[in-house]
Amino acid sequence: MQNKDSIINFRLNFIVINTEYMNFKLLKLNLKIAWLKFSGKIELIKTTNNFSLNNLESPKILIILPIEKELIDKSINSISKVIDYYNNKNSNFVIIVNNHLKHKLNFYNMKTHKFEVSKKNKINNSKDILDKVFYDDFDIVIDLNIHFIFEISMFIQQLKSKYKIGFVSNYSDFFYNIQLQTDRNNPSYKSLDYLLGKI
């Protein structure tokens, strides 16, 4: 009986500590966002409902793969649909992968960069990648990270692009003018597929 009580107490303590840690991370993130708003470094982006590249010749498209390993396979399928659609429009693609990607994908002649992601999902070289793409005027940026990643959203915020596509979060209004919905319990890219189907 004592062993059982000890196990229960251990689990309860673990849950409390984990909850406090998550609350601390959320508080820290909220403080970062509040400071960026106060300092004028970020502001609300006006959303757009008229997504269309029909009038653009040779659109330049940046695609950022998710850093969560379990989402990579799902995202690859959506990437192929994006590439298939826009290849006929003489598009210019830039792909940002990460070191969680174990597949040896062939992106043909597309320019690729790699985020170095730590075990805690922190990006160690976002400034280096930003230096490489900062002066590219993208027509569209697609962030395939379903969950909010502060470093990636700030990375995108500094880029020039007519359309910035990302998923809805508590902070997405500051970074994306086209926002996608998904089921958080069973995340997918169906909303992106639907958006592309509307073009």
C-alpha positions in Angstrom: 0.0 0.0 0.0 2.8 2.3 0.9 4.5 1.7 -2.5 1.2 2.5 -4.3 0.9 5.8 -2.3 4.5 6.7 -3.2 3.9 6.1 -6.9 0.7 8.2 -6.8 2.5 11.0 -4.9 5.4 10.9 -7.4 3.0 11.2 -10.3 1.1 14.0 -8.7 4.3 15.9 -8.0 5.5 15.3 -11.6 2.2 16.7 -12.9 2.4 19.8 -10.7 6.0 20.4 -11.7 5.3 19.9 -15.4 2.3 22.2 -15.2 4.3 24.9 -13.4 7.0 24.6 -16.1 4.5 24.9 -18.9 2.8 27.9 -17.2 6.3 29.5 -16.8 7.0 28.9 -20.5 3.6 30.4 -21.5 4.2 33.4 -19.2 7.6 34.0 -20.7 6.2 33.8 -24.2 3.4 36.2 -23.4 5.9 38.7 -21.9 8.0 38.5 -25.1 4.9 39.2 -27.3 3.8 42.0 -25.0 7.2 43.6 -25.1 7.4 43.3 -28.9 3.9 45.0 -29.2 4.9 47.7 -26.8 8.2 48.4 -28.6 6.4 48.5 -32.0 8.4 45.6 -33.4 5.2 43.7 -34.2 1.7 44.8 -34.9 -1.5 43.2 -36.1 -1.5 42.2 -39.7 -4.5 42.8 -41.9 -5.9 39.5 -43.0 -6.7 38.9 -46.7 -9.5 36.9 -48.2 -8.5 37.2 -51.9 -5.7 34.7 -52.0 -4.7 34.4 -55.7 -1.4 34.2 -57.6 -3.1 34.1 -61.0 -1.8 37.5 -61.8 1.8 36.8 -60.8 4.4 35.6 -63.2 7.0 33.2 -61.9 5.9 33.5 -58.2 8.6 33.1 -55.6 7.5 30.7 -52.8 9.2 29.9 -49.4 8.1 26.7 -47.7 9.1 26.0 -44.1 8.8 22.4 -42.9 7.6 21.7 -39.4 10.1 21.0 -36.7 7.9 18.5 -34.9 8.9 15.1 -36.1 5.4 13.6 -36.1 4.2 16.3 -38.5 7.0 16.0 -41.1 5.4 13.1 -43.1 2.1 14.8 -43.2 3.7 18.0 -44.4 5.6 16.3 -47.2 2.3 15.3 -48.9 1.1 18.9 -48.8 4.4 20.2 -50.1 4.2 17.9 -53.1 0.7 19.4 -53.9 2.0 22.9 -53.6 5.0 22.2 -55.9 2.9 20.3 -58.4 0.4 23.1 -58.7 2.9 25.9 -59.0 5.5 24.2 -61.2 3.3 24.9 -64.2 3.6 28.6 -63.4 7.4 28.6 -63.7 7.7 29.2 -59.9 10.8 29.7 -57.9 10.9 27.7 -54.7 13.0 28.0 -51.5 12.6 25.2 -49.0 13.7 25.4 -45.3 14.1 21.9 -43.9 15.5 21.0 -40.5 17.8 18.4 -38.9 14.7 16.4 -37.7 14.1 15.5 -41.3 15.6 12.0 -41.8 14.3 11.5 -45.4 16.6 12.1 -48.2 14.2 14.2 -50.3 15.0 15.3 -53.7 13.9 18.9 -54.2 15.4 18.9 -57.7 16.9 22.4 -58.4 15.1 24.1 -55.6 17.2 26.1 -53.2 17.2 24.6 -49.7 18.3 25.8 -46.2 18.4 23.9 -43.0 17.3 25.0 -39.5 19.4 23.5 -36.8 16.9 22.5 -34.1 17.9 21.5 -30.6 16.3 18.8 -28.5 14.1 21.4 -26.9 12.9 22.6 -30.3 14.9 25.8 -30.2 16.4 27.0 -33.5 20.0 27.8 -33.2 20.7 29.4 -36.6 17.6 31.4 -37.6 19.7 34.6 -38.0 22.1 32.9 -40.3 19.2 31.6 -42.5 17.5 35.1 -42.4 20.7 36.6 -43.8 20.5 34.3 -46.7 16.9 35.0 -47.7 16.2 38.5 -46.3 16.5 40.2 -49.6 14.3 37.8 -51.5 11.0 39.3 -52.2 8.7 36.3 -51.8 5.2 36.2 -53.2 4.1 33.6 -50.6 5.5 32.2 -47.4 4.0 28.9 -46.1 4.8 27.9 -42.5 3.9 24.2 -42.1 4.4 24.4 -38.3 0.9 23.7 -36.9 1.9 24.7 -33.3 3.2 28.2 -32.7 7.0 28.4 -32.8 8.2 31.8 -31.7 11.5 31.8 -33.5 10.0 30.8 -36.8 7.1 33.3 -36.6 9.6 36.1 -35.8 11.7 34.9 -38.8 8.7 35.2 -41.1 7.8 38.5 -39.6 11.0 40.0 -40.9 10.5 38.7 -44.5 8.9 40.6 -47.4 6.0 38.7 -48.8 2.5 39.4 -50.2 1.0 36.3 -48.6 2.1 34.8 -45.3 0.3 31.5 -44.5 0.3 29.9 -41.1 -1.9 28.2 -38.6 -4.2 29.9 -36.1 -2.8 30.4 -32.6 -3.1 33.0 -29.8 -0.4 35.1 -31.6 -1.0 34.3 -35.3 -2.7 37.7 -36.0 0.8 39.3 -35.7 2.5 37.1 -38.2 0.2 35.7 -40.9 -2.3 37.4 -43.1 -3.8 34.0 -44.1 -4.5 31.7 -41.2 -5.5 28.0 -41.4 -7.6 26.0 -38.9 -6.8 22.4 -37.8 -7.9 20.0 -35.2 -5.3 20.2 -32.4 -6.0 16.7 -31.3 -5.5 15.3 -34.8 -3.5 17.9 -36.7 -3.6 17.8 -40.5 -3.0 20.0 -43.6 -6.5 19.6 -45.0 -7.1 23.4 -44.7 -4.0 24.1 -46.8 -5.2 21.6 -49.4 -8.6 23.4 -49.4 -7.0 26.8 -49.7 -4.9 25.6 -52.7 -8.1 24.1 -54.3 -9.7 27.6 -54.2 -7.1 29.2 -56.4 
